[in-house]
């Protein structure tokens, strides 16, 4: 009752190809807590476990060990579609989050009925259509005149912006963003990121965002965690996060490497991504 | 004119089959071979009930329910046991062959001596004009019996398809369509995609079973071979219809399926009258579907930026 914790991950472990020569320890005893309204950015190289972490929280992977609580409810054994009542997400591929042969309005209607939609009521009732039309207009992307257009005819950026809107149409307890601007051109990525920030602020959404882009990690969020080899290697929060500059992050990577917490390839990758 | 009315009637009945194929082939981009068994099962189940003196409308509905049950079996084989979709459909269809033989105590069942939708329709027609009289329709005489038979099938088929069209635009229907279009997205929006797939298979084969049940009454018999080629007939109908109604929302898809089934029947009637050997009919139909698939592939962009996806994800 009245828990302030939006997400509580405890001792999460996930191994791929267990026991084989190519065993991958994607997550090793990861624990993470997000307070309500907190915006946490996750950094890490490919294979660091950040996407696996997001997938475990969303329910796309069955749990190996550890527990996941969302808004005070133990969802460890919930299937993905059931967790969707609490968790909304946007994917890296802008085509993943929307249905191409349904119209824009139908996609949004499906999002509007998230967690309740097994009824025989009309999906596109007048009230709902008005709400959808208004929310789409608020995006400022002139999509409100294209509600009857099949989603597949829109651009990746437009689809990603609508995916974000769909994620927040019914307020989720937790918003998961999996490199959702990585596949967009820089201008559109910036636009979608600003939109993301606006929605998170307006609704006070608890958010976990995975990104490759260091500038995003610096500009956005209350806390940055960096994953490496299936563990949370570094964390910046509070004043450290607010004062953080790119150089600080890079210095920290150097220290980590010296301490053998981060190998050279990972650091090189992060530098390359930034520069 | 009597021939035309007959073709229209069988076209409408085939419309239910085409709509069933539309549900899996277009909305779920998959080929569900349960159709072959479900069509014959619907005919057999209805036939057995009619022979037992059950009300023809109930017997027809029961035929549809039997088809739906077959669809549930295929759906569960796929979603619960992980059997590939094509194989799941073939397994169910093969097993149904035996089920049909058991039900009918043999390969054939004549419905001529029993009360059926057709006998009721014909009686109503006879009562209307007295005996074997004719109605004048567009200046041409039409047998009242044929006309009533057509009218009965029209009411049944149109009513069913209207209900389906309304359903596809409900919240549950939308979740169903989203599952077929993008299961990952549907899951992320809280849709239990496994259940929706089973439901789609049930609906599809329910319609196909119903089509078989009505068809059996109009031809006056049920036969274990009745379902052979049902899938390809449904596909051919759908593809013909889609040249008339371009793809769009569910209403357009349903209209295309029914219109296509009617055109298919008219084309078949025309081809037979022009001297086509009836034995060659399935060869011609299969060739037609193949050509339509190849032409469809050569003309991309007919169905949105992502393509129709009709031939993948089997």
Interface residues (C-beta under 8 A of the other chain):
Chain A: X58 X79 X80 X81 X82 X84 X85 X88 X89 X91 X95 X96 X97 X98 X99 X100 X101 X102 X103 X106 X107 X109 X110 X111 X113 X114 X115 X116 X117 X118 X119 X120 X121 X122 X123 X124 X150 X151 X152 X153 X154 X166
Chain B: X167 X169 X170 X171 X172 X173 X174 X175 X177 X178 X181 X182 X184 X185 X186 X187 X188 X189 X190 X191 X192 X193 X249 X303 X304 X305 X306 X308
